[in-house]
């Protein structure tokens, strides 16, 4: 029997894992509530019983889980093709995969993000992603979290992105890359 490994935020395959996990969790929660309701209905012969109330209250976490599952189902993950293209160029850079940034006006699906020094570079495969707004959103969030003087660049073409990754390899680390990457993880789905 093969045990499924947990994929954490930033690892390749995170979105695929979360889509499966949240859907299974949601169905299980609704199944438990339905089972409790049926037990109450069979044991008393009416809906007016304590188990019916418990079943209805059990729908609250189930509904919250389903909303989470729907968010993950709508999110786009990094494609296998892009992963193969950029992985050799990443090298020692601090980065991660499958970040979905949300703002009041739009969502920004970033397939991959790297940080070196005061530079954050990312790539999106989503044709609807407004790159300029994504860069501004990141700038605002980093300023709010006391990271000043950052440069943000989101690419749409893998060739240009891998070229930039090679340039970033030559820059010195600031020592705050892990902290900045954690911020990107905290502000994403």
N, C-alpha and C positions, 0 to 999 in steps of 0.2 A: 504494500500500500504506500503510495507516494504522498508525502505530506507537503501541502502548499506552503511556500515561504511567504512571509509577510513582506510586502514591498512598501518601503517608507517614502514619504514625500521627497521628491527630487531624484529618486532612482528611476531608471528607464523602466517603463511598464506600470508606473504608479496609477495612471488613469484607468488602464484596463483592469488592474486589480481592484481598484475602488469601485468601478462599475459593477463588477461581479459581487463583491463583498456587500455593498449597500443594497443591492437588489435582493440578495439572499436574506439579509437581515430584515428588510422590510416585509418580505413575504412571510418570514418566520413570525414576526411580530403580529401581523394580521392573522396568521393561522392560529396563534395562541389565543388571541382575542375571540376568534370565531369558535374555537374549541370550548372556551370558558362559557360563551353564550349558549352553545348547544347543550353543554352539561347542565346549566341552570334551567334551560327550557325543558329538557327531558326529566330532570329531577322534580320540578315543581309543576310542570304542565302549563306554565304561564310566563309571560315576559316580565311580570312584576316580581322580581326577586333580586337578591343582592348580587348574584353572579352576573346578571345582565348589566348592572351598574359597573361592576369591575371590568366587564368586557368592553363597555363603552369607554371607560377611562383608559383601558389598554390601547384604544385606537389613537390616543394622543401621541404616545411615543412612536407608534407605527406610522402615523401620518407624517411626523417630523422626519422619520427615517426615509419615507418615500419621497419627500421633497428633496432631501439630500441625494437620493438615488437619481432623481430626475435631473438635478444639477450636474451630476457626474455623467449621466447619459448624454447630455447636450454638449459636454466639453470634448474638445478634440485633443487627441494624444499625439505624441511624436511618432511619425511613421517609421517603419523599419528601414525604408530607403534612406531617409534623412539621418537616422541613427548611424547607419553604416558609413555615410559620407562624412559626418562630423566627428565621430568617435576618435579616429586617429589624430585629428588636429587638436583635440581637447588637451591631451597630455597631462601636465601637472596643474592645469587651471582649476580653480574652485568653481563648480557649476552644478547644474541639475536639470532634470527633464520635467516636462508636463506641468507647467505652472499656468493656472487660470486666474488672472487678476480681475477683480470686479470693481467697478466704480458706479456712481449713481447713474451715469449716462450710457455706459457701454461695458462690455467684457472684452478682455484681451487675452487670447490664447497664445502663450509662448511655449513653443516646443522645446526649446533649450535656452539656458541662460548661463553665462560665465561672468566672473568678477575677478579683476586683477587691478590692484592699486585703487585708483578712483574711477575706474572704467567698468561699466556694466554693459555687456553686449548680449543680445538675444536674437533668436530667430523665430518667426511665426510662419506656419503653413496655412493659416486661416486667411483667405482672400478678403474677408470682411473686416479684418483687424485694421483699425486706423493707427498706423505706426506712430504718427506725430502725437496723437492723444495718449497712446501707451507710454511714450517717452516722457510726456508731461506728467502723466499720472505717477510714474515711478519717481520723477524728480520731486514732485510734491510730497510723496510719502517718505522719501529719504530725507528731505529737509525737515519734515515733522519729527523724524527720529534722530536728528542731530548729525546727519552725514552730509556735510557741506562740500561743495567743489566737485561733485560727481558728474561724470559724463555718461549719457545714456544713448545707446544706438541699437535699434531693432532692425534686423535685416529680413528680407523676404526671399533672397536668393542664396542657396547653399554655398555656391562658389565664393561669393564675396564674404560670407560669414566665415568660412574656413580660412580664407586669406587673413581676415581680421584676427582670428584665433591664433594664427602663427605669429602675427605681430605682437599680440598680447603676451605670448610666451616670453618675449624678450624684456618685458617690463618687470620692475621690482614689485614684490608684494608689499602691501601696506601693513599687513598684520591683522587687518580687520575683515578680511575676505569672508571668513566663516561666519562672523557676526552679521555681515551684510547679506550673505546668502540665507541665513536664518530669517532675516527680515523679509526677504522675498518669499520664503516658504510660509511665514506667518500671515502675509497679506494675500496669499493665494488660496484657492479652493483645495 
